[in-house]
Amino acid sequence: GRTYRFGGYVRTELQGGAVQMLLAFVDRRGAFIHEVEKLPGCRQVKETQAWVYDSVEVTAPKEATAVDIRLLITGKGRVWFDNIEFYQVPWE
């Protein structure tokens, strides 16, 4: 039930497809809480771009005990991620 900020820098060279930074919260049994299509995360990038910072604030489900950070690319191309951060808001 706590709120977190998740983000980082992304650089892309894409020929179709997309890139996205996502969070997959899991419960105490290790089961995913969200459906894959509804994972919270940063905006989806579908074009070639220089380094850009993106972030999002997400409130974890009350039953979450852990989170998987997912840095995804679909389609063809290359992607770089840097300075990925995940911390509780407000910073403690």
LINHUBEL-V830186 format. One record per backbone hydrogen bond with DSSP energy under -0.5 kcal/mol. NH is the residue of the N-H (numbers start at 0). CO is the residue of the C=O. Records with the same first field share a line. If there is no record, write none. Layout:
NH = CO  CO
//
This chain:
3 = 57
4 = 86
5 = 55
6 = 84
7 = 53
8 = 81
9 = 51
10 = 79
11 = 48
12 = 77
14 = 15  75
17 = 73
18 = 44
19 = 71
21 = 19  69
22 = 39
23 = 67
24 = 22
25 = 65
26 = 30
29 = 26
32 = 24
33 = 24
37 = 34
38 = 35
41 = 20
44 = 18
48 = 11
51 = 9
53 = 7
55 = 5
57 = 3
59 = 1  57
63 = 60
64 = 25
65 = 25
67 = 23
69 = 21  67
70 = 68
71 = 19  69
73 = 17
77 = 12
79 = 10
81 = 8
84 = 6
86 = 4
88 = 2
//
